[in-house]
Amino acid sequence: MKIKIEKKFFNHFSNLTLKFNLDTFASVFSFDARFDPFKVEHQKIFKPLTYPKIEIFSNDMDLLLTGNIVNNDFASSKTPQLVSISGYTKSGILEDVTIPPKFYNFQEKNKTLFETAAEFADDALDNIGIDLGVDYSLEKNNQSLSEISAELLGLFGISQVIESNVANKMNLVYEKAVAQPSQSVASFLTQLASQRNIVIGHTKKGDVYYFKAFIGSKPVRSYDSSNLLSSKMAINGRAFHSDITVRRQPSDENVGVSTVDGVKNPNVKQIRSVCKILSSGDDTSTIQAAQNVLAAELRGIQLALELPKIDYELLCGQIIEFINPELFIFKKQKFVINEIIYKEDGEADTMTINCLTPEAFTGGIPTNIFEIQ
């Protein structure tokens, strides 16, 4: 692979690792590099807290990642040491920052100076454990996710890409969307997107990508024990419930809306029930909320496949087919690639793909992947 930092190729690196995720704002990278403290070029690109732009390419110069260097680990001893560099995609900053105060000022313009000052003071004191009893939040009324997202992302120079299969949902208006001052931008957008069953990821250029996983797609690869270096299946049984119930707090805002709904997971053979409460301010139906809980639980089934070589044609979100009775998968089953890890070092280049069941993205009733023939 090849690395370009601030528009210039950097050749002296080793132990490069890339980790791509399907439904996160940030994919991450790390590598070791030679650092000459007296070389002006190195002073520029390795200076801490400057967050230089980085682009990583395949050997065929296909763009894999656009992001920023975030962390620098320096070391010094009698023998030459390498600096360890790591960072994330351009959109990763959204996980680290809250909505800037100027954005709140725009929304709070109808309040008196005293009211606004009291609220900001209250937030500052909350951080050190003092509560004045003042509650405030950013409220966006009658706007769509597309509008809210574009406004927030623009503050950080990030664009949004909307897949056609969620374009209509992105333009649906929220009667009320509320963000807390301490809430990250990523958390707020994820909160809104989950109410529409929209997945958030990022592009190779580091822009935010809204989409719905193509669960109905045909498998792009088929794997078994014969064409893999290794495979692992981990199941967290404590995460699963046979019956999931969601109750909504009744209020004047949701008159006529069902206050209780639920879903069942027929694959859980023990009575394991759970109930969740949906606040009245959430613009989500109780059945949708129950499906979201089920989808989250299904992430407790994780499949990891180690490939004998890097396959750049594989992408997060694609469907693969897998069978291996040693992992209690007796029939060919479909899985969604949720994470891809590339590792390049002096000995060999390796690739691992981590997968989830399709229903982990849809909240649908899961297939019994552990059925015995």
C-alpha positions as CSV (number, residue, x, y, z in Angstrom):
1,M,0.0,0.0,0.0
2,K,1.0,3.6,-0.5
3,I,0.7,6.6,1.8
4,K,0.3,10.3,0.9
5,I,0.6,12.9,3.7
6,E,-0.3,16.5,2.9
7,K,-0.2,15.7,-0.9
8,K,3.2,14.1,-0.8
9,F,4.0,10.4,-0.9
10,F,5.7,9.1,2.2
11,N,7.7,5.9,1.7
12,H,9.4,5.1,4.9
13,F,6.8,3.2,6.9
14,S,6.0,-0.3,8.2
15,N,3.4,-2.3,10.0
16,L,0.5,-0.6,8.3
17,T,-2.9,-1.6,9.5
18,L,-6.3,-0.4,8.2
19,K,-9.6,-1.1,9.9
20,F,-12.8,-0.3,7.9
21,N,-16.2,-0.4,9.5
22,L,-19.6,-0.5,7.8
23,D,-21.7,1.6,10.2
24,T,-19.4,4.0,12.0
25,F,-18.2,7.5,11.3
26,A,-14.6,6.5,11.6
27,S,-12.4,3.8,10.2
28,V,-8.9,3.8,11.6
29,F,-5.3,3.3,10.5
30,S,-1.9,2.9,12.2
31,F,1.7,2.6,11.0
32,D,5.3,3.0,12.2
33,A,7.5,5.5,10.5
34,R,11.1,6.8,10.5
35,F,11.3,10.2,12.1
36,D,14.2,12.6,11.5
37,P,13.7,15.5,14.0
38,F,16.0,17.8,12.0
39,K,14.3,17.2,8.6
40,V,11.9,20.0,7.8
41,E,9.5,17.8,6.0
42,H,9.2,15.4,9.0
43,Q,8.8,18.4,11.4
44,K,5.8,19.4,9.3
45,I,4.0,16.1,8.9
46,F,4.7,14.7,12.4
47,K,4.1,17.8,14.5
48,P,1.6,16.8,17.2
49,L,-1.9,18.3,17.2
50,T,-1.8,19.6,13.6
51,Y,-4.0,16.7,12.3
52,P,-2.4,16.6,8.8
53,K,-4.4,15.1,5.9
54,I,-3.5,11.5,4.9
55,E,-4.5,9.4,2.0
56,I,-3.9,5.7,1.8
57,F,-3.9,3.8,-1.6
58,S,-3.6,0.2,-2.7
59,N,-0.5,-0.7,-4.8
60,D,-2.6,-0.1,-7.9
61,M,-3.3,3.5,-6.6
62,D,-7.0,2.9,-5.8
63,L,-8.0,5.2,-2.9
64,L,-8.7,3.3,0.3
65,L,-9.0,6.0,2.9
66,T,-8.9,9.7,3.4
67,G,-8.4,11.0,6.9
68,N,-6.2,12.7,9.4
69,I,-3.3,11.8,11.6
70,V,-4.5,12.1,15.2
71,N,-2.1,10.3,17.5
72,N,1.8,10.4,17.6
73,D,3.8,8.1,19.9
74,F,7.5,9.1,20.0
75,A,10.3,7.1,21.6
76,S,14.0,7.6,22.1
77,S,16.8,5.3,23.1
78,K,20.4,4.4,22.2
79,T,19.1,2.4,19.3
80,P,17.0,4.2,16.5
81,Q,13.3,4.2,17.3
82,L,10.2,4.5,15.1
83,V,7.3,6.9,15.7
84,S,3.9,5.2,15.9
85,I,1.3,7.1,14.0
86,S,-2.5,6.5,14.0
87,G,-5.7,8.3,13.1
88,Y,-9.0,8.0,11.5
89,T,-11.1,9.0,8.4
90,K,-12.0,12.6,8.0
91,S,-15.5,12.0,9.4
92,G,-14.0,10.6,12.6
93,I,-13.9,14.1,14.1
94,L,-17.6,13.9,14.5
95,E,-17.2,11.3,17.3
96,D,-14.9,13.6,19.2
97,V,-16.7,16.9,19.1
98,T,-20.0,18.4,20.3
99,I,-22.1,20.9,18.4
100,P,-20.3,24.3,18.5
101,P,-21.8,26.9,20.7
102,K,-22.4,29.3,17.8
103,F,-24.9,26.7,16.5
104,Y,-26.7,26.9,19.8
105,N,-26.6,30.7,19.8
106,F,-28.5,30.6,16.5
107,Q,-31.2,28.4,17.9
108,E,-31.4,30.3,21.2
109,K,-31.8,33.7,19.7
110,N,-35.3,34.2,21.1
111,K,-34.1,33.8,24.7
112,T,-32.9,36.7,26.9
113,L,-29.2,37.2,27.5
114,F,-29.8,36.2,31.2
115,E,-31.5,32.9,30.2
116,T,-28.8,31.9,27.7
117,A,-26.0,32.8,30.1
118,A,-27.6,30.8,32.9
119,E,-28.0,27.8,30.7
120,F,-24.4,27.8,29.5
121,A,-23.2,28.4,33.1
122,D,-25.3,25.5,34.2
123,D,-23.7,23.2,31.7
124,A,-20.2,24.2,32.7
125,L,-21.0,23.6,36.4
126,D,-22.5,20.3,35.6
127,N,-19.1,19.1,34.3
128,I,-17.7,19.6,37.8
129,G,-20.6,18.2,39.6
130,I,-22.7,21.3,40.4
131,D,-26.3,21.3,39.4
132,L,-28.2,24.6,39.2
133,G,-31.4,22.9,38.1
134,V,-31.5,24.5,34.7
135,D,-32.2,22.2,31.8
136,Y,-31.6,23.2,28.2
137,S,-30.9,21.5,24.9
138,L,-30.7,22.3,21.2
139,E,-34.0,21.8,19.5
140,K,-34.5,21.5,15.7
141,N,-38.2,21.6,14.7
142,N,-39.7,20.6,11.4
143,Q,-36.5,19.8,9.7
144,S,-35.3,16.6,7.9
145,L,-32.2,14.6,8.6
146,S,-30.8,15.7,5.3
147,E,-31.2,19.4,6.4
148,I,-29.9,18.9,9.9
149,S,-27.0,16.8,8.7
150,A,-25.9,19.2,6.0
151,E,-25.9,22.1,8.4
152,L,-23.9,20.3,11.1
153,L,-21.4,18.6,8.7
154,G,-20.8,22.0,7.0
155,L,-19.3,23.3,10.2
156,F,-16.5,20.8,9.9
157,G,-16.0,20.9,6.1
158,I,-17.5,17.5,5.6
159,S,-20.0,16.6,2.9
160,Q,-22.8,14.0,2.9
161,V,-23.6,11.3,0.4
162,I,-27.2,9.9,0.4
163,E,-27.9,6.5,-1.1
164,S,-31.0,6.4,-3.3
165,N,-32.6,3.7,-1.1
166,V,-32.9,6.1,1.8
167,A,-33.4,9.4,0.0
168,N,-37.1,9.6,0.9
169,K,-36.5,8.8,4.6
170,M,-33.7,11.4,4.7
171,N,-36.2,14.0,3.6
172,L,-38.9,13.1,6.1
173,V,-39.4,15.9,8.6
174,Y,-38.9,15.4,12.4
175,E,-41.4,17.3,14.4
176,K,-38.8,17.8,17.1
177,A,-35.2,16.8,17.2
178,V,-33.3,17.4,20.4
179,A,-29.5,17.4,21.0
180,Q,-27.9,17.7,24.4
181,P,-24.9,20.1,24.8
182,S,-22.6,17.3,25.9
183,Q,-23.7,15.0,23.0
184,S,-21.3,14.4,20.2
185,V,-22.3,15.3,16.6
186,A,-22.0,11.7,15.6
187,S,-24.3,10.6,18.5
188,F,-26.9,13.1,17.6
189,L,-27.0,12.1,13.9
190,T,-27.0,8.4,14.8
191,Q,-29.9,9.0,17.2
192,L,-31.9,10.6,14.4
193,A,-30.9,8.1,11.7
194,S,-31.8,5.1,13.9
195,Q,-35.4,6.3,14.1
196,R,-35.6,6.0,10.3
197,N,-33.6,2.7,10.2
198,I,-30.9,4.5,8.2
199,V,-27.3,3.3,8.5
200,I,-24.5,5.8,8.7
201,G,-21.0,5.1,7.3
202,H,-18.4,7.0,5.4
203,T,-16.9,7.1,1.9
204,K,-13.3,6.6,0.8
205,K,-13.0,10.4,0.7
206,G,-14.1,10.7,4.3
207,D,-17.6,12.1,3.8
208,V,-20.6,10.9,5.7
209,Y,-22.6,8.2,3.9
210,Y,-26.3,7.5,4.6
211,F,-27.6,4.2,3.3
212,K,-29.5,1.0,3.9
213,A,-27.5,-2.2,3.8
214,F,-28.2,-4.2,0.6
215,I,-29.3,-7.3,2.6
216,G,-31.0,-8.8,-0.4
217,S,-27.9,-8.8,-2.6
218,K,-26.4,-12.0,-3.9
219,P,-23.2,-13.2,-2.1
220,V,-20.0,-11.9,-3.7
221,R,-17.8,-14.7,-2.2
222,S,-18.3,-18.2,-0.7
223,Y,-16.1,-19.4,2.1
224,D,-15.4,-22.6,4.0
225,S,-12.5,-24.2,5.8
226,S,-10.7,-24.9,2.5
227,N,-10.2,-21.3,1.3
228,L,-9.5,-19.6,4.6
229,L,-6.5,-19.4,6.9
230,S,-8.8,-19.5,9.9
231,S,-12.4,-18.7,11.1
232,K,-13.9,-17.9,14.4
233,M,-17.5,-17.6,15.6
234,A,-18.4,-15.9,18.9
235,I,-21.9,-15.9,20.4
236,N,-22.7,-13.7,23.4
237,G,-25.8,-15.5,24.8
238,R,-26.3,-13.0,27.5
239,A,-27.1,-10.3,24.9
240,F,-30.2,-12.2,23.6
241,H,-33.8,-12.2,24.6
242,S,-36.7,-14.3,23.5
243,D,-39.3,-11.5,23.9
244,I,-38.5,-7.8,23.4
245,T,-41.2,-5.3,24.5
246,V,-41.1,-1.5,24.0
247,R,-43.4,0.8,25.9
248,R,-43.9,4.5,25.1
249,Q,-44.8,7.0,27.7
250,P,-48.2,8.4,26.7
251,S,-48.4,12.1,26.1
252,D,-50.3,14.7,24.2
253,E,-47.7,14.5,21.5
254,N,-48.4,10.8,20.6
255,V,-52.2,10.5,20.9
256,G,-53.3,7.6,18.8
257,V,-49.8,6.0,18.6
258,S,-49.4,2.5,20.0
259,T,-47.9,2.7,23.4
260,V,-46.6,-0.9,23.5
261,D,-45.3,-3.3,20.9
262,G,-42.9,-6.2,20.8
263,V,-41.0,-8.7,18.7
264,K,-39.8,-12.3,19.4
265,N,-36.6,-14.0,18.6
266,P,-37.6,-17.7,17.9
267,N,-34.0,-18.8,18.0
268,V,-33.7,-18.1,21.7
269,K,-35.0,-21.3,23.3
270,Q,-35.2,-20.1,26.9
271,I,-37.7,-17.6,28.2
272,R,-35.6,-14.4,28.4
273,S,-37.8,-11.3,28.3
274,V,-36.8,-7.6,28.3
275,C,-38.8,-4.3,28.3
276,K,-37.5,-1.0,27.1
277,I,-39.1,2.4,27.6
278,L,-39.3,4.9,24.7
279,S,-39.5,8.5,25.8
280,S,-42.3,10.6,24.5
281,G,-40.0,12.9,22.6
282,D,-38.6,10.1,20.4
283,D,-40.0,10.2,16.9
284,T,-40.0,6.4,16.6
285,S,-42.9,3.9,16.6
286,T,-42.8,1.3,19.3
287,I,-42.5,-1.6,16.8
288,Q,-39.6,0.1,15.1
289,A,-37.9,0.6,18.4
290,A,-38.4,-3.1,19.3
291,Q,-36.8,-4.0,15.9
292,N,-33.9,-1.7,16.7
293,V,-33.4,-3.5,20.0
294,L,-33.4,-6.9,18.2
295,A,-31.0,-5.7,15.6
296,A,-28.6,-4.5,18.4
297,E,-28.8,-7.9,20.1
298,L,-28.0,-9.7,16.9
299,R,-24.6,-8.1,17.0
300,G,-23.9,-10.7,19.7
301,I,-23.2,-13.2,16.9
302,Q,-19.8,-12.3,15.3
303,L,-18.0,-14.2,12.6
304,A,-14.3,-13.6,11.8
305,L,-12.6,-14.9,8.7
306,E,-8.9,-14.7,8.0
307,L,-8.2,-14.7,4.2
308,P,-4.9,-16.0,2.7
309,K,-4.4,-12.7,0.8
310,I,-5.8,-9.2,0.5
311,D,-8.9,-9.0,-1.7
312,Y,-9.5,-5.3,-2.5
313,E,-12.7,-6.1,-4.2
314,L,-14.4,-7.0,-0.9
315,L,-16.2,-4.1,0.7
316,C,-18.0,-3.4,3.9
317,G,-21.7,-4.0,3.4
318,Q,-21.3,-6.8,0.9
319,I,-22.9,-10.3,1.4
320,I,-20.7,-13.4,1.7
321,E,-21.7,-17.0,2.1
322,F,-20.1,-19.3,4.7
323,I,-20.3,-22.9,6.0
324,N,-18.2,-24.7,8.6
325,P,-19.7,-27.4,10.9
326,E,-16.8,-26.9,13.3
327,L,-18.3,-23.4,14.0
328,F,-21.8,-24.9,14.2
329,I,-22.7,-23.6,10.7
330,F,-24.0,-26.8,9.0
331,K,-25.7,-25.1,6.1
332,K,-24.5,-22.2,3.9
333,Q,-25.5,-19.0,5.5
334,K,-25.4,-15.4,4.5
335,F,-23.4,-12.8,6.4
336,V,-22.8,-9.1,6.0
337,I,-19.2,-7.8,6.0
338,N,-19.2,-5.3,8.9
339,E,-15.5,-4.8,9.3
340,I,-12.4,-5.3,7.1
341,I,-8.8,-5.3,8.5
342,Y,-5.8,-5.0,6.3
343,K,-2.3,-5.7,7.8
344,E,0.9,-5.1,5.8
345,D,4.3,-5.8,7.4
346,G,7.6,-7.2,6.3
347,E,6.6,-10.8,6.5
348,A,3.2,-10.9,4.8
349,D,0.0,-9.0,3.9
350,T,-3.1,-10.3,5.6
351,M,-6.8,-9.5,5.6
352,T,-9.5,-10.3,8.1
353,I,-13.3,-9.7,7.6
354,N,-15.7,-9.6,10.5
355,C,-19.3,-10.3,9.7
356,L,-22.8,-10.1,11.2
357,T,-26.1,-11.7,10.3
358,P,-28.2,-9.6,7.9
359,E,-30.9,-9.1,10.5
360,A,-28.4,-7.2,12.6
361,F,-29.0,-4.3,10.2
362,T,-32.7,-4.8,9.6
363,G,-34.1,-5.9,12.9
364,G,-36.1,-8.6,11.1
365,I,-36.8,-12.0,12.5
366,P,-33.4,-13.8,12.3
367,T,-32.8,-16.9,10.3
368,N,-31.8,-19.9,12.4
369,I,-28.2,-20.1,11.2
370,F,-27.5,-22.9,13.7
371,E,-30.0,-25.3,12.2
372,I,-28.5,-28.8,11.8
373,Q,-29.2,-30.6,8.5
